[in-house]
Amino acid sequence: MGDERSASLTVRVSVKNGTQSPDEARECEVLESATEPTIAIAARDVALTVQEATGTHTVCYDSGYLNTVMARSSITYIDGEQGIMRYRGIPIEQLAEQSSFLEVAFLLIFGDLPSKGQLDQFSKLVADHSFLHTDICDYMRSFRYDAHPMGIFISSMAALATTIPAGDLQQLDKHIYRILGQASTIAANAYRHRIGRAFNEPRMDLGYTENFLYMLDRLSERDYRPHPAIVRALDILWIVHADHELNCSTACMRHLTSARVDPYTAISGAASALFGPSHGGAAEAVVRQLERIQTIENIEPFLERVKAKEERLFGFGHRVYKSFDPRARILKEQVEKILELVKVEEPLFLVAKELEQRALQDEYFRARRLYPNVDFYSGVIYRALGFPTDFYPLLFAIPRIAGWLAHSREAQLAEAQLDVREHTHVVRPAQVYTGSAPRPFVSLEAGDRPPYQGRDIECYRTRLSTRRRLGLLSDSSASEHTQHTHARV
């Protein structure tokens, strides 16, 4: 977060307790960032101040961690009010225009831009580790043909932990090369498995993003190469998705790292968090929304339903950004280039353009700062490039692995250096218990146990179970009929 400095702040707490209002003051440690008007106060100091004033055990309650800082990080800086985003101090706009995904991955993970020699070596190490163990390939082929690609990816990434010893901190960088290299291969194989085609081996002479597209799309061509414009568009998409501070999946990665989970299982866990529709499913939700709208004539009625809170508007607004998402500005330019390149006349793209314009011009959405976000343009680009909607979460996960690895490495290095300011123990949030008061166990034999008052326990039946049940009833009836016939005889 730039230059940080520790200081102290006197916090005076007035607590009303009956007729008394005791005051308590304490010097609290604070962390002030030189790049933003924010002061982070140590929660333990505030809790102790209140505790000493009231004589009652005190914790800080923050549902959803909306006002909780769990780590000091120097990776990504975000100013949601101004619409600013930087990786290691470098504006995201400059990186998207001039850099490549692997160069950005190096920047995020190791803290600075690589020299040409370092980037060449890093790229080679990642490419060297892009080949999968045959057991992993066999494991991927064992999934059903209609298995969700993200489910295959999560399971296969966790399976890597069984083939590669986790090692210690000295081996951390080697795991970084392996995970970056093999993640794109696993993702490509998940796609190929879904469409019933053989897996392609990685090529050492292709760049990272180009190699991924090659493994996706090559059929029998001897020298197949993806289109350079598509390679560049996907590279930019991956640059802007590589990290975004402490979002849900990145916080999950730091939680797992604190428990000293091996990096492959930790990546699988973070990807599982990303798989949630409220986190990594937004781009897919945008496309589903455009499909429901269907035509330009349906946009106005749709927006009226949104205003009446009868519909959700996907692809607009952001929990962090109160102005235009800087990533969205970058991808908006790419949308025009990709649509011009593919020349696909699809009504969905016309609907997307018109929805964007009407929402931007509508005072209702402008007053609420609901601007198009990165997911709106990502969904349109993925659709234009022909990716199936259930593959969108994977296209999000591959670049975000760079950010997850950066945060995991930062947390492990802080612990190795015994940075006493950091919480180096396993992450363990507290809770406020709201359950029953102490009560005795009542045995069934006592006969006076009250019935469960919650939701009824239901027996869910599928068509198969219903068919079997009817068949069993039929067999039972036939058996009774046979026994009755034999008795008469």
N, C-alpha and C positions, 0 to 999 in steps of 0.2 A: 504494500500500500504506500510505497514511497518512503520518505523519511519519517520514522516514528520516534516518539519521545515519551518516556514515562514521566509522570508527574503525580502530584497528590492534590486532592480536592476535599475541602471540609464539607461533609454532608450533615446537615442538621435535620432531624426527623421529629415531627410533633405527632404524637399518637394519642388520640382521644380514647380514654378508657374509663367509662363511667363519668364521674365529676372531675377526674384528674386528667391533666394533659401534660404528661412528662415529656421533656425534651432531651434528646441525646445527640451528641455530636461525635463524629469520628473522622479521622484523616483517612480517606479512601484512595487507593491506588487507581490512577486513570491512565489510559493510553490515548493519546491525542495524535491524530494523523495530520501531517502537514498538507495533505492534498484534499481534505474535505472537512467541512465544519461539523465534525462528529467527535464526541467524547465518549469513550467506552469506560464505564465504571465497573470495577470488579464486583460481581454480584454478591460474593461472600461478605464484602465489607458493608454493603447496604443491608444485607440480611442480619449481620451481627449488630449493626446500629439499631435496627428495629427490635431485635431480640433483647438487647440490653435495656431498651426503653420500656419494653412490655414484660420482660421476664418470661416470654413464651418462645419456644423454638420457632424459627422463622426461615422460610425459603422464598425464593423469587418465582412467581408463577408467570409463565409466558406461553400460552397455548399456541402451537404452531411455530414457535421460535421467531415470532415476528420482530421482537426487540432484543434477541439474544445473539451475542457474538460468541462462537465456540472456538475460534482459532484466530491467530495472527497469521496473515498470509501476504506474500509479496508477488502473487501470480497474476491475478486479474483485478483491475480497478473498474468500478462502475459508478457513474453518477446518474441516477435515474431521473433527476429533475432536469439536467442539462442534456441528457441523451448522449453520454460519453461512455466509451468502453475502450480499455487499453489492456494489452497483454504485456506484462513486465515493463509498463511505462510507454509502450509504443501504440499509437492509435490504431484501432482495428481497421480503419479505412486504408491506411498506408500498407498494412500487412496484406489485406485483400487485393490491393492493386499491384503490389510489387513482389510479394513473397509466394512461397509454395507451402503446401500442407506440412510436409516433413520438416521444412525449415521452421515453421511455426511450432510444430511439436517439439523440436529441439529447444526453441526459445522458452516454451512453457515449462518443460521438464528440467532443463539445466540452468535457466535463468538469464541467458544472454544469446544473442544471435551467433551462429557458428561461422567460422571462417570457411572459405571454399574447401580447404582440405578436410576440415572437421565435418562439413555437411556431406562431402563425398564419402567419407568413412562411415558416418552415421547411416546414410542411405544404403550403403553396401551391407552393413551389419543387419539392418532391418530386412533387406532382401534375402540375405543368407538364411535368416530364420523364418522365412515365409512358407517353408515346406512343412506339411503336417505329417505326423507319425501315421503309419498305415492303420494302426489300431483306432485312431481318432476318425479317420475316413470311414472305416468299417462301422464304427459306432454311429456316425452321421447317416449312413445308408440304412441303418436299422429303424429309423423313424418312419412313421406312416407318411405316405405321399402327400397328405394334406396337413401335416404338422405345421404349426405357425413358424415361419423362419426365425423369429426372435426366440421362440422356445428352443429351437435347435441350437441357436447361437449360445444362449445362456447355458444350456446343458453341456455343449461341447467345450466351452471355455472352462467350465468347472472340471470337465474330464481331463483337461491338460495338466491339472495338478497331480493326476495319478501317473503321468508319464515323465514329468520333469521335477526333480527334487527342488524344493523351495529355496533351500540354502539360507544364507544370512544377509546382512546388509552389504557385505562385500560383493555379493552376487546380484544386488538389486539392479544395477545397470544392465546386466545380461538379461534379466527377466524383462526389462523394458524393451529391448530389441526383439525378444521372442514374442512378447504380447502384441506389439505393434505389427510385426511381420505376420503373425499367424491369425490375428483378428480379421484382417481383410480376406484371407483365404477361407477361413471358417464361414464368413458372411457370404462369400461367393458360392461356396459349396452348398450352403443352406438354400440359396436361390436355385442352383442347378438341381438339387434334389427335389425341390418343389415342382419344377417343370419336367422332371423325368429325364434329365440328360446327364451324361458322364461328367465327372469333375475335370476341370482343366488344371494343369500344373502351372505354378507361377513362372514368369519369365524374368530372368535376371537383368535383361537389357532395357526394361521398361521402368518408368517412374512409378511411384506408389499408387497414385490415383489411376493412371493409365493401366497399370497391371491389374487393378481391381476390375476395371471395366472389361479388360481382356478376358479374365477368368469368368466373368459373367456371360459374355456374349459370343466367344469364339465357338464355331461349330467345327467344320472340317477344313477351314482355310489354313493354308500353310503359313502365311505371313499376315494374319489379321491384325489390324491396328485400329483402335477406337478413334473417332473423329477428334481432332485437337481442340475444337471449340467446346465439345462436350466434356472432354478431360479438364479443360480450364474452368468450366462452369462448376463442375463437381468439386474441383480443388478449392474454389472460392467458398462454396457451400460448406465444405469441411473446415475451412479456416474459421469462419464465423461461428461454427458450432463446436469448436475444439474445447472451449471452456466458458463458463459463465458464473464464476465465483462459487459460493456455497449453496447451490441448488439442492434439491432432494437427493439425487443420485450421488452427487459429489460429497454431500454430508454423510451419506451411507458409506461411501468409500473410506472416508476418514474414520467413521465409527469402526468399520471392520479392520482397518489398519491398526487402530489402537488395541485391538484384541490380538494382534500379531497373526492375523490370518494370512495364508500364502497369497501372493498377488493374483493368481489365476482365479481362486475362489472369490477373492475380494472383487475382482472385475465382474465376475458372474453375478455377485450380489448387487453391485451398483447397476449393472444392466437390468437386473430384475426390477429395481426401483424405476428405472427409465421406461420399462415396459408398461408401467401403469398408465392408463389413458389420460390421467390428469397431469402427467409429466411429459412423456415422450410420444403420446398419441395425438397431439394437437394438430400436426400437419395432416394426418389422416382425417381428423374430424373436419378440417377445412374443406377437403375434397368431398367428403360425404355431404357437407352442407351445401356446396355448390351443385352437387348432383340433385339434391332435394329441391333447390330453387328452380333448376332446369332452364328457365328462360328469363330474359331481361324484364319482361312484363311482370314476373313474379317477385322481383326484387323489392318493390315498394311495399306490397302487402307483407312480405317477410320482415322488413325493417319495422313496420308498424307492430307486428307481433313481438319483435324484440323489445320495443319500447314498452309494450304492455306486459313484459316479463313472461310472455308465453313461449318464447324461444330464446335459446342462447346464441350469441354471436361469436363464433369461433374465428380466430385469426386476428382479433382486434383487442388492443389493450394488453397490459402486462403488469404483473405484480410489482416489478421493480421500476419500470420506466413510466414516468408521468409525461413524457414528451415522445417524439418519434423514436422508435427503437433504432439505434445506429446500424444494427445488422440488417434491418428491413430496408433501409436506404440502399445498402449495397446490393441486396438481392433483387430489389425492384429493377435495377439496371440490367441484371442478368435475365430477368423474366423476358424483357423485350428482345434481347439477343437470342435467347433460346427459341422463343416463339417464331422469330424470323428465320431461324436456322431450320427447324423441323417442318415449318409450313403446314401444320396440321390445322385444318379448319374444324374446330370443335366448339360447339356452343358454350361449353364450360368455361373456356378462356374468355369469351366475350362477357359472360356473366361475371367472372372474377374482376375484369377491368371496370365494369359498370358498378358493381358492388363497392369496389374500392372508392370510386369517385363520389358516389352518392353518400357513403358513410363519412367521407372527408368533408363534404359540403354541408352535412346535416348538423345543425347547432346542438341537437341532443347529444350526439356522439362527441362533438368537439368540446362541449362543456365538460364532459366526463373524461376527456383526454383519451378517448378510445381510438387510437390510431392503428393502422395495419402493423402487425408485428412480424417477426421472423418466420413464424409458422405459416402465415398466410402466403407469403411468396415461396417458401420451401415447398408447400403442398402443390402449388401451381407448377413449379419447375419439375418436381418429381413426376407429376402427371404428364407434362409435356415430353419428358424423356422416356416415358413408357414404363416406369416402375410400377408394379402392383402396389396397392395401398397397404397391404400387410407387410411390405418390405420397408416402409418408411421408418419405423423405429430402428431398424438396423442401420439405415443410412444416417441416422442420428447418433447411434451408439459408436460406430467406427471412429469418427473424429473425436467424440467426447472421451474416448479412452486416453487420448493424449492429456486431457485435463485431469482425468482421474489419476493417472500415473504421476502427474506433476504434484498433485495434492498429497498423494500417498508418500512420495519421495520427500516432500517438504516436511511432513509430519514425522517420518522416520529419522530424518537428519536432525530435526529439532530434539528428538528424544535421545539420539546418539550423542549429541553435544551437551546433553543434560541441561537444556535451557530451562531453568527453574521457573521461568515465567509461564511456561506452557504446561498444560495439563497432560502429563506424560503417562498417566494411568489409563486403564480402559475406560472409554466413555460410558458414563452411567448416569443418565438423568434421574432426578428425583420425581416423586409423584405426591399428589394430595389424595389420600384415601377417602373415598366417599361411600364405602360399602356398609354392611350391617354392623351394629354394635355387637359386643361379645354375646354369644348365645350357645346353649348346649346342643349336643348331637341328640337327635330323636331317632330311636331305632324303629324299624318297620314293625317289629314284634309288639311294640307298645300300642300300636293301633291308633294313635292320635296324631300322626304326622300330617300336617295340612298339605293339600295338593299344590303343585307348582302353579304359580299365578302368571307366569310369563306366556310367551307365544307357544301355541300348541305345537307339539312335536309331530311333524308330518312325515308320512311315508311317501316319498316321491317315486312315481312309477314312470318308466319309459314305455314306448310302444312295445319293445321287446318283452319287458317284464309283464305287461298287460297280456300280451299274446301267450306267454308261458303260463300265466295264472289261469287264463281261460282254458288252455290245454290241460292243465292239471285238474281243473274242475271237470272237464270232459272225461278224462281218464278215470276220475273218481266215480262219476255217474255210470260209466260203462262197467266198472268193476262191481258196483252195487247191483246193476242190472243182471250181470252174469251170475253173481251169488244168488240172487232171488230166483233166477231161472233154474239153477241147479237145485235149489231147495224144493221147488215145485216138482221137479222130476224125481 
